[in-house]
């Protein structure tokens, strides 16, 4: 009996797995593939990253580096998201960028027409603890494996500053200097396997389903691992507090 109580206090793996079995079907309908669409192109859909529905369900959160600066409108190329369906197919929905926070690599897109998606709940001000269990759902290798969101789990290995001061000036780049000169920007370093297609995936609490971060595979690595010859394979996520701030900048419709 005492052993069972201790296991529960430590977050027994069986409990987390049971919660994930319940939560994953609720998370997946809110997760979309972000990309561009051009009818005359092959393939017509070009995958860029993952996103997820927030707010009123007509907003999609993702990384700003996922969203192209311009879309070639003269070629009828559109910025879209794909909502996965059965048989590894999906529904293409046009979107437009409505807010960007490049300092924290976040962007918000608005769905054009059609019904809203089920929005995910964003976590509050509770402090994320090192060692706590996490999970994330997205498209780890783009649409190569089909339009089926994939869920991975792991732990928060560290809450760490995005920039690490370098002893040698040759190791500095303009992005690192900019991030070191401002306020301390801490990110979640994860003991979990993610891939470039996971950029923009929701990082959530596997017990409650509340989103606590946004997966990031490019922006953070270019800062923290810029001095490495070979990438470490460590995964990172942007804390949800920055997405909540960005949401306040979007006018209600």
GUFIBA-734279 format. One record per residue (C-alpha): residue number from 0; residue in three letters; x, y, z. Coordinates in pm, whole numbers. Layout:
N
 roro pamar     c1     c2     c3
  NUM   ALA      X      Y      Z
...
//
This chain:
253
 roro pamar     c1     c2     c3
    0   UNK      0      0      0
    1   UNK    282    239     93
    2   UNK    462    146   -230
    3   UNK    153    230   -437
    4   UNK    121    568   -267
    5   UNK    487    645   -331
    6   UNK    452    550   -698
    7   UNK    152    779   -733
    8   UNK    343   1068   -579
    9   UNK    629   1017   -822
   10   UNK    398   1005  -1123
   11   UNK    379    631  -1196
   12   UNK    445    553  -1566
   13   UNK    129    341  -1581
   14   UNK    -80    639  -1474
   15   UNK     77    865  -1739
   16   UNK     20    604  -2009
   17   UNK   -342    561  -1906
   18   UNK   -393    937  -1923
   19   UNK   -230    954  -2268
   20   UNK   -460    683  -2400
   21   UNK   -750    904  -2293
   22   UNK   -600   1236  -2404
   23   UNK   -446   1162  -2744
   24   UNK   -783   1123  -2923
   25   UNK   -882   1461  -2776
   26   UNK   -556   1632  -2881
   27   UNK   -530   1505  -3240
   28   UNK   -834   1688  -3388
   29   UNK   -675   2018  -3284
   30   UNK   -338   1951  -3450
   31   UNK   -281   2058  -3810
   32   UNK     -8   2051  -4072
   33   UNK    103   2398  -4186
   34   UNK    222   2454  -4540
   35   UNK    153   2606  -4878
   36   UNK    -81   2482  -5148
   37   UNK    -61   2527  -5522
   38   UNK   -298   2326  -5738
   39   UNK    -60   2298  -6035
   40   UNK    236   2184  -5823
   41   UNK    330   1824  -5750
   42   UNK    275   1761  -5470
   43   UNK     17   2038  -5440
   44   UNK     70   2064  -5061
   45   UNK    417   2156  -4935
   46   UNK    458   2080  -4565
   47   UNK    637   2338  -4347
   48   UNK    557   2247  -3985
   49   UNK    294   2167  -3724
   50   UNK     31   2393  -3569
   51   UNK   -257   2361  -3324
   52   UNK   -590   2534  -3265
   53   UNK   -620   2787  -2981
   54   UNK   -853   3063  -2868
   55   UNK  -1189   3047  -3044
   56   UNK  -1077   2758  -3264
   57   UNK  -1018   2983  -3564
   58   UNK   -663   3063  -3456
   59   UNK   -370   2829  -3517
   60   UNK    -45   2861  -3322
   61   UNK    288   2759  -3470
   62   UNK    653   2875  -3491
   63   UNK    718   3193  -3686
   64   UNK   1001   3025  -3876
   65   UNK    745   2777  -4011
   66   UNK    543   3051  -4184
   67   UNK    695   3194  -4506
   68   UNK    746   3568  -4517
   69   UNK    572   3590  -4852
   70   UNK    345   3364  -5053
   71   UNK    375   3363  -5431
   72   UNK     20   3486  -5497
   73   UNK     90   3535  -5867
   74   UNK    128   3159  -5890
   75   UNK   -189   3100  -5686
   76   UNK     14   2963  -5396
   77   UNK   -178   2985  -5067
   78   UNK    -79   2954  -4702
   79   UNK   -289   2668  -4568
   80   UNK   -329   2416  -4290
   81   UNK   -440   2058  -4335
   82   UNK   -673   1903  -4078
   83   UNK   -603   1527  -4077
   84   UNK   -888   1292  -4154
   85   UNK   -932    919  -4199
   86   UNK   -727    707  -4439
   87   UNK   -430    946  -4407
   88   UNK   -611   1221  -4595
   89   UNK   -689   1573  -4483
   90   UNK   -897   1884  -4538
   91   UNK   -711   2186  -4676
   92   UNK   -805   2518  -4511
   93   UNK   -668   2856  -4618
   94   UNK   -520   3072  -4341
   95   UNK   -362   3414  -4302
   96   UNK    -98   3532  -4057
   97   UNK   -246   3766  -3794
   98   UNK     31   3797  -3533
   99   UNK    403   3724  -3505
  100   UNK    652   3725  -3218
  101   UNK    987   3669  -3387
  102   UNK   1179   3713  -3061
  103   UNK   1015   3398  -2928
  104   UNK    959   3234  -3269
  105   UNK    579   3223  -3248
  106   UNK    305   3301  -3498
  107   UNK    -74   3294  -3505
  108   UNK   -275   3212  -3818
  109   UNK   -647   3266  -3871
  110   UNK   -865   3011  -4052
  111   UNK  -1059   3152  -4346
  112   UNK  -1418   3025  -4364
  113   UNK  -1550   2688  -4251
  114   UNK  -1610   2568  -3898
  115   UNK  -1364   2631  -3609
  116   UNK  -1135   2356  -3485
  117   UNK  -1152   2230  -3125
  118   UNK   -907   2460  -2942
  119   UNK   -656   2321  -2694
  120   UNK   -649   2451  -2338
  121   UNK   -341   2657  -2257
  122   UNK   -168   2608  -1924
  123   UNK   -176   2882  -1662
  124   UNK     99   3038  -1457
  125   UNK    195   2716  -1281
  126   UNK    571   2668  -1291
  127   UNK    689   2380  -1510
  128   UNK    916   2156  -1305
  129   UNK   1232   1987  -1422
  130   UNK   1170   1614  -1432
  131   UNK    795   1638  -1499
  132   UNK    642   1423  -1771
  133   UNK    541   1585  -2100
  134   UNK    405   1478  -2438
  135   UNK    374   1642  -2778
  136   UNK    175   1567  -3092
  137   UNK    269   1667  -3445
  138   UNK    414   1557  -3777
  139   UNK    773   1450  -3701
  140   UNK    882   1390  -4061
  141   UNK    629   1608  -4236
  142   UNK    368   1431  -4444
  143   UNK    611   1159  -4553
  144   UNK    444    917  -4311
  145   UNK     92   1031  -4407
  146   UNK   -140   1287  -4254
  147   UNK   -157   1120  -3914
  148   UNK    -44   1318  -3606
  149   UNK    217   1131  -3400
  150   UNK    255   1158  -3021
  151   UNK    585   1133  -2833
  152   UNK    648   1159  -2461
  153   UNK    942   1243  -2236
  154   UNK   1039   1470  -1949
  155   UNK   1152   1828  -1897
  156   UNK   1526   1778  -1859
  157   UNK   1604   2143  -1780
  158   UNK   1465   2494  -1784
  159   UNK   1754   2677  -1946
  160   UNK   1843   3016  -2096
  161   UNK   1816   3020  -2474
  162   UNK   2161   3175  -2514
  163   UNK   2483   3048  -2360
  164   UNK   2768   3305  -2340
  165   UNK   3070   3187  -2539
  166   UNK   3431   3221  -2433
  167   UNK   3546   3285  -2789
  168   UNK   3408   3577  -2991
  169   UNK   3429   3363  -3304
  170   UNK   3149   3150  -3158
  171   UNK   2910   3446  -3140
  172   UNK   2654   3525  -3408
  173   UNK   2420   3822  -3438
  174   UNK   2120   3624  -3317
  175   UNK   2302   3503  -3007
  176   UNK   2430   3853  -2925
  177   UNK   2077   3994  -2957
  178   UNK   1928   3729  -2729
  179   UNK   2203   3762  -2469
  180   UNK   2167   4140  -2453
  181   UNK   1794   4141  -2366
  182   UNK   1585   3984  -2094
  183   UNK   1659   3625  -1997
  184   UNK   1456   3399  -2223
  185   UNK   1430   3049  -2077
  186   UNK   1315   2747  -2274
  187   UNK   1234   2386  -2191
  188   UNK   1505   2137  -2278
  189   UNK   1345   1797  -2322
  190   UNK   1456   1439  -2286
  191   UNK   1240   1338  -2581
  192   UNK   1296   1267  -2949
  193   UNK   1159   1523  -3194
  194   UNK   1222   1597  -3560
  195   UNK   1211   1915  -3773
  196   UNK    847   1852  -3867
  197   UNK    757   1880  -3498
  198   UNK    823   2255  -3505
  199   UNK    504   2417  -3378
  200   UNK    368   2105  -3207
  201   UNK    184   2152  -2876
  202   UNK    381   2034  -2571
  203   UNK    124   1927  -2315
  204   UNK     81   1784  -1967
  205   UNK      2   1413  -2020
  206   UNK   -226   1412  -1715
  207   UNK   -443   1716  -1793
  208   UNK   -390   1786  -2163
  209   UNK   -310   2154  -2092
  210   UNK    -54   2295  -2338
  211   UNK    260   2412  -2157
  212   UNK    486   2490  -2452
  213   UNK    538   2502  -2828
  214   UNK    796   2265  -2977
  215   UNK   1085   2431  -3155
  216   UNK   1350   2257  -3363
  217   UNK   1529   2541  -3544
  218   UNK   1524   2875  -3362
  219   UNK   1653   2743  -3028
  220   UNK   1906   2503  -3176
  221   UNK   2062   2780  -3384
  222   UNK   2135   2967  -3061
  223   UNK   2218   2702  -2804
  224   UNK   2400   2466  -3038
  225   UNK   2555   2708  -3284
  226   UNK   2905   2614  -3172
  227   UNK   2853   2242  -3225
  228   UNK   2986   2078  -3539
  229   UNK   2721   1807  -3514
  230   UNK   2369   1860  -3374
  231   UNK   2305   1702  -3037
  232   UNK   1951   1587  -3110
  233   UNK   1822   1755  -2794
  234   UNK   1466   1888  -2825
  235   UNK   1335   2224  -2702
  236   UNK   1005   2401  -2645
  237   UNK    900   2765  -2603
  238   UNK    709   2822  -2273
  239   UNK    337   2882  -2321
  240   UNK    347   3220  -2144
  241   UNK    480   3380  -2463
  242   UNK    195   3240  -2672
  243   UNK    -59   3369  -2419
  244   UNK     94   3717  -2453
  245   UNK     77   3697  -2832
  246   UNK   -291   3601  -2817
  247   UNK   -369   3926  -2639
  248   UNK   -245   4117  -2945
  249   UNK   -497   3958  -3182
  250   UNK   -819   4159  -3229
  251   UNK  -1141   3972  -3160
  252   UNK  -1363   3890  -3458
//
